[in-house]
Amino acid sequence: MTDTADAHTDEAPAPGGPCPVTDLATDYDMFDPDYLRDPFSAWAELRTEGCPIAHTERYGGSWLPTRYDDLQALAKMVPELSSKSPIVIDMPDALVKDDATGYNAAAPISADPPEQSWTRRALLPHFTPKGVMKDREYTERLCHELIDGFIDDGRCDAAVDYAQQIPPRVIARKLGVDEGMVDDFIEWVRGVLELGLQQPELRAKYRDVIREFFAAEVADRRANPKDDLITALCQTEHEGELLPDEVVIGMCNLQLVAGIDTTWSSIGSALWHFAGNEDDRRRMVAEPELWDTAVEELLRFYAPVTMARNAAEDVEYGGITFKKGDKILMNFPGANHDPDHFEDPHEVQLDRQRNRHVAFGIGIHRCAGSNLARMEMEVALKTWFERIPEFTLSDPDAVTWAGGQVRGPRIIPVTFG
Ligand code: HEM
């Protein structure tokens, strides 16, 4: 056992009493296939066995809080807990450092104030509820076109053929880049956020590809302004100066990465849920007025995103010392299953009324794209149910889950009549 784990288990028990030394408490593995399939019981065990903040040495080491109140408190610990390296595993320095230019490579998500504040301010006006209404009609048309492509076959992969296809096109159109490159965008984003998490060279490769792509797009918009988000960001000012190219490139990079993997995971998890739960599926057909609460409940239950912070200094919290440099996972999905805040948290209740979930995060970094994500999810699910009200998993064993930073199903074979 390591020094840090010792401190956690023996000397400095987490709130709730001493931690029993179990594998989960001192050696959780965020990429273990069982954990990917069912992280819920692991979090419940940690909470009930008095070890709500677990530790592992794997992947460079990290802490895993599981309680809602702890996530609320930790998310507000700025600047003690820094966002400069929000990836959930420790990456070799060169791959996560700010660009040589000194600007942040994915602001605001990988920045701390004050840079986080002004880059976030530049993005927010484009993602208001009114701002994303402009994208709704396109999203509806897109969902119908995708379904047209496979409905006559009576089967499809709901992840690959549907969920994965929607967010890249919506964000590409909003940014103003070629929608014909969607397959490339999917490959790049998986390279950075999914496969790249355990293959640093792959992550570095795709980070460069994305950077170079947006560098060319930004240069083009400076010369030929268009009616798109890249142009709008190029024309945004901070303290009387236009945002520098490097900042705009980083923000575009973030929107591609943050806007794609997350939302396709949420849409995919929801379709997987309905394909395997006949009662819930039929209920949505019979009571379509439930979509508002159902979308929130599916976001709560299957929250895809875990971010990370690094202690900028030694930080005491709940009897634990996070040493300078320690990584703390912002386990928003775990908080959403805390029985102290959600009645019967392990049940999907499509009409859940009290649902203050934190799938979109908490505090200064709360998701800037939540209105767009909600719109995409609602349209994707409603359109699917309109066209394909009866569907079921054709091969449950073939379903695979990705996880770590973003959890969601990557293969969902379904059949429909
Ligand atoms: C269901 C889909 C989504 C989920 C669950 C989600 C979740 C999150 C979470 C948890 C954070 C907080 C990060 C932190 O605390 O470090 C975040 C931040 C962010 N998200 Fe999303 N997101 C989704 C979709 C989107 C979309 C569609 C966009 C837009 C392109 C987007 C853009 C952003 C941005 C720009 C930030 C950084 C905000 C900041 O640091 O100030 N997200 N998201």
Residues whose N, C-alpha, C, O or C-beta is under 5 A from the ligand:
A	BS01	HEM	P108 I109 R120 Q255 A258 G259 T262 T263 S266 P304 V305 M307 A359 F360 G361 I362 I364 H365 R366 C367 A368 G369 L372 A373
